[in-house]
Amino acid sequence: MSEQETIHQFRLRARDWLASHAPATIPSRKDPEYLRVAREFRRAMFEAGFAGIDWPVAFGGQGRTAAERRAFEEEASNHILPLVVFDIGLGMCAPTILSVGTDEQKRRFIRPMLDGSEIWCQLFSEPAAGSDVASLLTRAVVDGDHFIVNGQKVWTTGAEVSDWGMILVRTNPDVPKHRGLTMLVVDMQAPGVTVQPLVDMTGVAHFNEVFFDDVHVPLDAVVGEVDRGWDTARVLLTHERLAVTSGGGTAGGSSGPLSFAGLKAAAESSGILAEPSAQQALVDFYLLEQSLRLFNDRITRDVLRGVDPGARGSVGKLLQGELLLRGGVLAAELDNGDVVAGDAADELAADVLFTPALAIGGGTNEIQLSIIAERLLGLPREPASDTKLPFRTKPTTKEGAA
Ligand SMILES: Cc1cc2nc3c(=O)[nH]c(=O)nc-3n(C[C@H](O)[C@H](O)[C@H](O)COP(=O)(O)OP(=O)(O)OC[C@H]3O[C@@H](n4cnc5c(N)ncnc54)[C@H](O)[C@@H]3O)c2cc1C
């Protein structure tokens, strides 16, 4: 790689590399081979200099420009790549550590995420704390040079294959709910961590229940500050919405089965493309897809200039969810309903059945609408009675009952 390489040359090099290295076939997520293929591809990407393109060299990145990263992402979106298993680590946990972690955490954790040797998950949701995640009950108590963590998380994507997790825990129940939380890095292989897969309607265990039973976590595993975990969580949630908005890990993207290109190809092969109603539906879909792409480009440009996209991330997330839902419905229609009647083991049927998930994961549509109403439109805040009281006094919690 020469220092004089222009963005255009970089793009062509990326295009060539992807053409010769993108796996011809990707095993199903249910197949244990998937993980081997995914890790191998990620390592090859790292060795070729296409991982962490605009991240600091000191922590394993390439130290190149954000525009070059964008060029690579555009080229990569023309392929179906086995990268979804790294999305939470690279899209959410790594940027959070780069923003608020210590140098020691950056040195220890970023590079193995980039080369695929370590996989991460994010542990926020609990059975009684999803949308209102600040009501979570998982406790961490200091004992000598460790925290002792006890509690249960749920819907944890990828926990079954993760080496590390970023977990939000309650460290101080005597202050209002947002002020007594702490973000920790937890070793998912540590004694006392139990992962139970949850199978969804696609037939795949995309997420898990995770139980913590006297799990020891070192004091230096705090990301951000003790009792200021809500601040760290907000950093992570912003990255989560941006990762979802950019289509990471979905069957959308510019060439997936639920993209305009994928749907048009399906309509052509089923012979339905000649029908005006199918053409109209495809045009409507194309307009929404293009509008979202332009909106995302604008947000990405702002992020590259260091401007916080704020609540606009919620608009992108909402629209991305709507686009995927429409793509799912269209795929079923264009396929003459065979998708709906088909076996969930069929890849397209599984993609279609997974489309409602985006309206829930990463914050439900209703929560995104509230954020947009309050922070973008300036409408009155949703009334909340429990944001000023010490968490321990909250009557509906076990802490409150204690
Ligand atoms: C595919 C997928 C992957 C996920 N991965 C992870 C993960 O890796 N880590 C993790 O921690 N979590 C994960 N989640 C969990 C996700 O963040 C929660 O499901 C989500 O925040 C909603 O919480 P809940 O399921 O408890 O629903 P609830 O919060 O109980 O909501 C139930 C319903 O009530 C509505 N509602 C709740 N509060 C309000 C309100 N104030 N105003 C209006 N409507 C409201 C909701 O919109 C929803 O329709 C994942 C979820 C999915 C679907």
PDBQT file of the ligand as one rigid body, heavy atoms in Angstrom, charges set to zero:
ROOT
HETATM    1  C1  LIG A 501     -33.517  -9.177  17.440  1.00  0.00    +0.000 C 
HETATM    2  C2  LIG A 501     -33.284  -8.575  18.788  1.00  0.00    +0.000 A 
HETATM    3  C3  LIG A 501     -32.011  -8.491  19.294  1.00  0.00    +0.000 A 
HETATM    4  C4  LIG A 501     -31.783  -7.959  20.582  1.00  0.00    +0.000 A 
HETATM    5  N1  LIG A 501     -30.493  -7.925  21.042  1.00  0.00    +0.000 NA
HETATM    6  C5  LIG A 501     -30.266  -7.422  22.277  1.00  0.00    +0.000 A 
HETATM    7  C6  LIG A 501     -28.933  -7.421  22.811  1.00  0.00    +0.000 A 
HETATM    8  O1  LIG A 501     -27.973  -7.876  22.172  1.00  0.00    +0.000 OA
HETATM    9  N2  LIG A 501     -28.734  -6.934  24.068  1.00  0.00    +0.000 N 
HETATM   10  C7  LIG A 501     -29.763  -6.425  24.803  1.00  0.00    +0.000 A 
HETATM   11  O2  LIG A 501     -29.499  -5.960  25.918  1.00  0.00    +0.000 OA
HETATM   12  N3  LIG A 501     -31.036  -6.421  24.342  1.00  0.00    +0.000 NA
HETATM   13  C8  LIG A 501     -31.310  -6.911  23.085  1.00  0.00    +0.000 A 
HETATM   14  N4  LIG A 501     -32.603  -6.934  22.598  1.00  0.00    +0.000 N 
HETATM   15  C9  LIG A 501     -33.695  -6.494  23.467  1.00  0.00    +0.000 C 
HETATM   16  C10 LIG A 501     -34.323  -5.183  23.050  1.00  0.00    +0.000 C 
HETATM   17  O3  LIG A 501     -33.464  -4.101  23.306  1.00  0.00    +0.000 OA
HETATM   18  C11 LIG A 501     -35.656  -5.082  23.824  1.00  0.00    +0.000 C 
HETATM   19  O4  LIG A 501     -36.480  -6.133  23.362  1.00  0.00    +0.000 OA
HETATM   20  C12 LIG A 501     -36.331  -3.755  23.594  1.00  0.00    +0.000 C 
HETATM   21  O5  LIG A 501     -35.600  -2.708  24.178  1.00  0.00    +0.000 OA
HETATM   22  C13 LIG A 501     -37.768  -3.763  24.151  1.00  0.00    +0.000 C 
HETATM   23  O6  LIG A 501     -37.786  -4.208  25.456  1.00  0.00    +0.000 OA
HETATM   24  P1  LIG A 501     -38.822  -5.340  25.915  1.00  0.00    +0.000 P 
HETATM   25  O7  LIG A 501     -38.688  -6.485  24.956  1.00  0.00    +0.000 OA
HETATM   26  O8  LIG A 501     -38.613  -5.602  27.364  1.00  0.00    +0.000 OA
HETATM   27  O9  LIG A 501     -40.257  -4.728  25.650  1.00  0.00    +0.000 OA
HETATM   28  P2  LIG A 501     -41.035  -3.681  26.624  1.00  0.00    +0.000 P 
HETATM   29  O10 LIG A 501     -40.119  -2.585  27.025  1.00  0.00    +0.000 OA
HETATM   30  O11 LIG A 501     -41.697  -4.497  27.681  1.00  0.00    +0.000 OA
HETATM   31  O12 LIG A 501     -42.102  -3.139  25.621  1.00  0.00    +0.000 OA
HETATM   32  C14 LIG A 501     -43.327  -3.835  25.299  1.00  0.00    +0.000 C 
HETATM   33  C15 LIG A 501     -44.138  -2.930  24.398  1.00  0.00    +0.000 C 
HETATM   34  O13 LIG A 501     -44.492  -1.729  25.103  1.00  0.00    +0.000 OA
HETATM   35  C16 LIG A 501     -44.051  -0.573  24.383  1.00  0.00    +0.000 C 
HETATM   36  N5  LIG A 501     -43.568   0.444  25.320  1.00  0.00    +0.000 N 
HETATM   37  C17 LIG A 501     -42.761   0.244  26.395  1.00  0.00    +0.000 A 
HETATM   38  N6  LIG A 501     -42.499   1.425  27.000  1.00  0.00    +0.000 NA
HETATM   39  C18 LIG A 501     -43.144   2.378  26.291  1.00  0.00    +0.000 A 
HETATM   40  C19 LIG A 501     -43.234   3.801  26.394  1.00  0.00    +0.000 A 
HETATM   41  N7  LIG A 501     -42.616   4.462  27.386  1.00  0.00    +0.000 N 
HETATM   42  N8  LIG A 501     -43.981   4.469  25.465  1.00  0.00    +0.000 NA
HETATM   43  C20 LIG A 501     -44.609   3.800  24.454  1.00  0.00    +0.000 A 
HETATM   44  N9  LIG A 501     -44.551   2.437  24.302  1.00  0.00    +0.000 NA
HETATM   45  C21 LIG A 501     -43.828   1.751  25.195  1.00  0.00    +0.000 A 
HETATM   46  C22 LIG A 501     -42.908  -1.065  23.512  1.00  0.00    +0.000 C 
HETATM   47  O14 LIG A 501     -42.721  -0.232  22.379  1.00  0.00    +0.000 OA
HETATM   48  C23 LIG A 501     -43.390  -2.459  23.135  1.00  0.00    +0.000 C 
HETATM   49  O15 LIG A 501     -44.270  -2.404  22.068  1.00  0.00    +0.000 OA
HETATM   50  C24 LIG A 501     -32.864  -7.482  21.340  1.00  0.00    +0.000 A 
HETATM   51  C25 LIG A 501     -34.169  -7.562  20.819  1.00  0.00    +0.000 A 
HETATM   52  C26 LIG A 501     -34.384  -8.116  19.572  1.00  0.00    +0.000 A 
HETATM   53  C27 LIG A 501     -35.793  -8.184  19.029  1.00  0.00    +0.000 C 
ENDROOT
TORSDOF 0
